[in-house]
Amino acid sequence: MAATRTTRVGPSGPAADPLDLDALIDDRNVGIIVCCGSGGVGKTTTSAALALRAAERGRRVVVLTIDPARRLAQAMGIEALDNTPRPVTDVDATAGGSLDAMMLDMKRTFDEVVEAQATPEKAKAILENPFYITLSSSFAGTQEYMAMEKLGQIRADAQRDGTYDLIVVDTPPSRSALDFLDAPERLSRFLDGRFIKLMLAPAKGPARLLSAGFGLVTNALTRILGAQVLRDLQTFVTAIDTVFGGFRQRAARTHALLQADGTAFIVVASPEPDALREAAYFVERLSEDRMPLAGLVINRSSPVPEGELSADEAMAAADRLRAHDSSSLTAGLLRLHADQTRLVERERALRKRFARAHPQVATTLVPALPTDVHDLDGLRRIGELLSLSDRD
């Protein structure tokens, strides 16, 4: 089978073909699919639907979600997802595929890194340190970094054990889609930083000349924070220096994995100005980082009303009917038709604006469904809709 074309996005180029997601998930050269976009655009549903469709087309898939609402577990019939992959039952395995699902446990993933890098005694001291507990639970960027850390772990285990041939990643629901790429670098800079370490544990040699100044700082911190808090912080920084000295290198390795030809990014958006603006920013950032973009999925697209009546014609007819009968049901239906037609026209204009700015980005539309997705049949329906390429 020919390899699926992914775009190294640039500022110009020929118009893209419609996004063919079936070709993407059937391509055995593609081992990682990353679904990204701003919050609330349907990344989790898209990730789960793609993973299920890939499994039922013969791939051995694991989907990693970072969804705090845990809707994925409900849709896949699993009572609870955690940091361990769980098999999804009722998947059609006729083609030889399988599907596991898991949800990132940010703190547990951080703990696993500590336990893998430190002796049992040092690991225990770190895990019980109050500053570590805060960092691993709520520090800005920790969730995004640990998503990348877990992705690297799964990929390494799959290559070693032959468990999965496709990993689908649902990125964190960040305020901005760009946080997924930026936050790991921010966290690694903090953990590899030298200033706080120098302040709390002055270096030997020439830096000893600064000891008096650092002593004043330490005394001031002791008065403000208390001796125990300062000792906890000093212990934490020393432990971090020993255990996590290579955080930046680890982030760089995962960054390189995301740039590899076996990875494909799918940007997910809704047909709204803010979501498409975020999608445009993300496309441009992928271009800057030379990451392979498969295309854009626009979720919850409004269905086109039946018939050829324009919005203006429908409103004019409704006004005429209302002039004779203020309670006319037909007039109300005509107004609904006009509103829906104008909504479709607005969304089409937004898509065309995006396409003019990014003509090389393949696109597919997923129409809005009348009900929420809450089971495998719903995910199958989304998968079918994803496979119907359209860039109107």
C-alpha positions in Angstrom: 0.0 0.0 0.0 1.3 3.4 -0.9 2.2 5.7 2.0 -0.3 8.3 3.0 0.7 11.8 2.1 1.0 14.1 5.0 1.8 17.8 4.5 4.9 19.6 5.8 2.8 22.7 6.0 4.1 25.8 4.3 2.7 29.3 3.6 1.7 28.4 0.0 1.2 25.5 -2.3 -1.3 23.7 -4.4 -4.9 23.2 -3.2 -5.2 20.1 -1.1 -7.2 17.0 -1.9 -10.1 16.2 0.5 -8.9 14.6 3.7 -9.0 10.8 3.3 -8.9 9.5 6.9 -9.5 5.9 5.9 -6.3 6.0 3.8 -4.5 7.4 6.8 -5.6 4.8 9.3 -5.0 2.0 6.8 -1.4 3.2 6.2 0.8 0.8 8.2 3.6 3.4 8.0 1.5 5.7 10.3 2.1 4.7 13.9 0.9 7.8 15.7 -2.1 10.0 15.1 -2.3 13.2 17.3 -5.7 14.9 17.4 -5.2 18.5 18.5 -7.2 21.7 18.7 -8.8 24.1 21.1 -11.1 23.0 23.9 -14.6 21.9 23.2 -14.3 21.1 19.5 -14.7 17.3 19.8 -11.1 16.1 20.0 -12.0 13.2 22.3 -14.9 12.0 20.2 -12.8 12.3 17.0 -9.9 10.4 18.6 -12.2 7.6 19.9 -14.0 7.3 16.6 -10.8 7.1 14.6 -9.3 4.6 17.0 -12.4 2.4 16.8 -12.6 2.6 13.0 -8.9 1.8 12.7 -9.3 -1.2 15.0 -12.3 -2.6 13.0 -10.2 -2.1 9.8 -7.4 -4.4 11.2 -5.1 -2.1 13.2 -4.0 -3.0 16.8 -4.8 0.4 18.4 -4.5 2.1 21.7 -6.2 5.5 22.3 -4.8 7.8 24.9 -7.2 10.4 26.1 -6.6 13.4 28.4 -10.3 14.2 28.8 -11.3 15.2 32.4 -15.0 14.5 31.7 -14.2 10.8 31.1 -16.8 10.6 28.3 -14.5 8.2 26.4 -14.9 5.5 29.1 -18.7 5.8 28.9 -18.8 5.7 25.1 -16.5 2.6 25.0 -18.3 0.7 27.7 -15.5 0.9 30.2 -16.5 1.8 33.7 -13.2 3.7 34.4 -10.1 4.5 32.5 -6.7 4.9 34.1 -3.0 4.9 33.3 -3.2 1.3 32.2 -4.6 0.3 28.7 -7.9 -1.5 29.0 -9.4 -3.6 26.3 -12.6 -2.3 24.7 -15.2 -5.1 24.2 -17.7 -5.5 21.4 -15.1 -4.3 18.8 -15.6 -6.1 15.5 -12.3 -8.1 15.3 -13.1 -9.8 11.9 -10.2 -7.9 10.2 -7.8 -8.9 13.0 -7.7 -5.6 14.8 -8.1 -4.7 18.5 -8.7 -1.6 20.6 -7.4 -0.6 24.0 -8.2 2.7 25.8 -6.5 4.6 28.6 -6.7 8.0 30.2 -3.7 9.9 31.3 -3.2 10.0 35.0 -0.8 13.0 35.2 0.5 12.4 38.7 0.9 8.7 38.3 2.9 9.2 35.1 5.1 11.6 36.9 5.5 9.1 39.8 6.5 6.4 37.3 9.3 8.7 35.9 10.6 9.2 39.5 10.4 5.4 40.3 12.2 4.6 37.0 15.0 7.1 37.5 15.7 7.0 41.3 16.6 4.4 43.9 13.7 3.2 46.0 14.9 5.4 48.9 15.3 8.5 46.9 12.1 7.9 45.0 10.2 7.6 48.3 11.7 10.9 49.5 10.7 12.7 46.3 7.2 11.3 46.2 6.5 12.4 49.7 8.0 15.9 49.3 5.2 18.6 49.4 6.8 20.6 46.6 6.9 17.5 44.3 3.2 16.8 45.1 2.3 20.3 44.0 4.4 20.1 40.9 3.1 16.8 39.8 -0.5 17.7 40.5 -1.0 21.3 39.3 2.1 23.0 37.9 1.3 24.7 34.6 2.5 22.5 31.7 2.7 19.3 33.7 -0.3 17.7 32.0 1.0 18.5 28.5 4.5 17.2 29.3 3.2 14.0 30.9 1.0 13.4 27.8 4.1 13.5 25.7 6.0 11.3 28.3 3.2 8.7 28.3 3.2 8.7 24.5 6.9 8.0 24.5 6.4 5.2 27.0 3.6 3.6 25.0 5.6 3.8 21.8 8.7 2.2 23.3 6.7 -0.6 24.9 4.7 -1.2 21.7 7.9 -1.5 19.7 9.5 -3.8 22.2 6.5 -6.1 22.8 4.7 -5.7 19.5 1.4 -4.8 21.3 0.2 -1.9 19.1 0.8 -0.7 15.6 -1.2 2.5 16.0 -1.4 5.0 18.9 -4.1 7.7 18.8 -3.6 10.6 21.1 -6.3 13.0 22.3 -4.4 16.1 23.4 -5.1 18.0 26.6 -8.1 20.4 26.7 -5.8 23.5 27.0 -7.0 27.1 26.8 -5.0 27.3 23.6 -4.1 24.4 21.3 -0.6 25.7 21.1 -0.1 24.8 24.8 0.4 21.1 23.9 3.6 22.0 22.1 4.8 24.9 24.3 4.1 23.6 27.8 6.6 20.7 27.8 9.4 23.1 27.0 8.3 25.4 29.8 8.3 22.6 32.3 11.6 21.2 31.2 13.2 24.7 31.4 11.9 24.9 35.0 13.2 21.5 36.0 16.6 22.0 34.2 16.9 25.6 35.5 20.1 26.6 37.3 19.1 29.9 39.0 16.9 28.4 41.7 19.5 25.7 42.4 22.3 28.2 42.6 20.3 30.3 45.0 19.5 27.4 47.3 22.8 25.6 47.0 25.6 27.9 46.0 28.3 26.3 43.8 31.8 25.7 44.9 34.8 27.6 43.6 34.5 31.2 42.4 30.8 31.2 43.2 31.8 30.9 46.8 32.4 34.7 46.7 28.6 35.1 46.4 28.0 33.0 49.5 27.4 36.0 51.8 24.7 37.3 49.4 23.0 33.9 49.1 23.2 33.6 52.9 21.2 36.8 53.2 18.6 35.5 50.7 18.4 32.1 52.6 17.9 33.9 55.9 15.2 36.0 54.4 13.5 33.0 53.0 13.7 31.2 56.3 12.0 34.1 58.0 9.2 34.2 55.4 8.7 30.5 54.7 9.9 28.9 57.8 12.9 26.5 58.2 10.9 23.3 57.5 9.5 24.7 54.2 12.9 25.9 53.1 14.4 22.5 53.9 11.6 20.8 51.9 12.2 23.1 49.0 16.0 22.5 49.1 15.5 18.8 49.3 13.1 18.9 46.4 15.5 20.9 44.2 18.4 18.6 45.0 16.3 15.5 44.1 15.0 17.1 40.9 18.6 17.9 39.9 19.6 14.3 40.4 16.6 12.6 38.9 15.3 15.0 36.2 18.5 16.5 34.9 17.6 15.1 31.5 14.1 16.4 31.2 14.9 18.7 28.4 16.6 15.9 26.5 13.5 13.7 27.1 11.2 16.5 25.8 13.5 16.8 22.7 13.3 13.1 22.0 9.5 13.1 22.1 9.4 16.3 20.0 11.5 14.4 17.4 9.0 11.5 17.6 6.2 14.0 16.8 8.2 15.2 13.8 8.8 11.7 12.4 7.2 10.5 9.2 5.2 7.8 11.1 3.3 10.6 13.0 0.3 12.4 11.6 -1.4 15.4 13.1 -5.1 16.0 12.7 -6.3 19.5 13.7 -9.9 19.4 15.0 -12.1 22.5 15.0 -15.7 23.6 15.0 -17.2 25.9 12.4 -16.8 28.9 14.7 -14.5 31.9 14.2 -12.5 31.3 17.4 -12.0 27.6 16.8 -10.9 28.1 13.2 -8.6 30.9 14.3 -7.0 28.5 16.8 -6.8 25.9 14.0 -5.0 28.4 11.8 -2.5 29.2 14.5 -1.9 25.5 15.1 -1.4 24.8 11.4 1.2 27.6 11.3 2.9 26.3 14.4 3.1 22.8 12.9 4.7 24.4 9.8 7.3 26.2 12.0 8.2 22.9 13.8 8.2 20.8 10.6 5.6 18.4 11.9 3.5 16.2 9.5 -0.1 17.5 9.2 -2.7 15.1 7.8 -5.5 17.7 7.6 -8.4 19.5 9.3 -11.6 18.0 10.7 -14.4 20.5 11.1 -16.9 19.0 13.6 -20.5 19.7 14.2 -21.1 21.3 10.8 -24.7 22.5 10.4 -26.7 20.4 7.9 -27.9 22.0 4.7 -31.7 22.5 4.7 -33.6 20.6 2.0 -35.0 22.5 -0.9 -33.6 25.4 -3.0 -35.4 28.3 -1.2 -32.9 31.0 -0.2 -32.9 32.6 3.2 -34.2 35.9 1.8 -37.0 34.1 -0.1 -38.0 32.1 2.9 -38.1 35.2 5.1 -40.2 37.1 2.5 -42.7 34.3 2.3 -42.9 34.1 6.1 -43.6 37.8 6.3 -46.4 37.5 3.8 -48.0 34.6 5.6 -47.7 36.4 9.0 -49.3 39.5 7.6 -52.5 37.4 7.0 -52.1 35.0 10.0 -49.8 35.9 12.9 -49.9 32.3 14.2 -49.1 30.6 10.9 -47.1 27.4 11.5 -45.8 27.5 7.9 -44.4 31.0 8.5 -42.6 29.7 11.6 -41.1 26.8 9.6 -40.0 29.2 6.8 -38.2 31.4 9.4 -36.4 28.3 10.8 -35.4 27.4 7.2 -34.1 30.9 6.7 -32.1 30.9 10.0 -30.6 27.5 9.1 -29.7 28.5 5.6 -27.9 31.6 6.9 -26.1 29.6 9.5 -24.9 27.2 6.8 -23.8 30.2 4.6 -21.9 31.7 7.5 -20.1 28.4 8.2 -19.3 28.0 4.5 -17.8 31.5 4.4 -15.6 30.7 7.5 -14.4 27.5 5.8 -13.6 29.3 2.6 -11.7 32.0 4.4 -9.6 29.3 6.1 -9.1 27.5 2.8 -7.9 30.7 1.1 -5.3 31.2 3.9 -4.2 27.6 4.0 -5.0 26.0 0.6 -2.7 23.1 1.2 -4.6 21.8 4.2 -6.9 18.8 3.4 -10.3 19.2 5.1 -13.3 17.0 5.9 -16.6 17.9 7.5 -18.5 16.1 10.2 -22.2 17.2 10.4 -23.7 17.8 13.8 -25.7 14.9 15.2 -29.1 15.3 16.9 -27.8 13.5 20.0 -24.6 13.1 22.0 -22.3 10.1 21.3 -22.6 7.7 24.3 -21.8 4.2 22.9 -19.8 2.3 20.3 -22.5 2.6 17.7 -22.4 6.4 18.0 -18.6 6.3 17.6 -19.0 4.1 14.5 -21.4 6.6 13.0 -18.8 9.4 13.6 -16.1 7.2 12.0 -18.3 6.7 9.0 -18.9 10.5 8.7 -15.2 11.1 9.1 -14.5 8.9 6.2 -16.7 10.9 3.8 -14.3 13.6 2.6 -15.7 17.0 1.8 -14.0 20.4 1.5 -16.9 22.5 0.2 
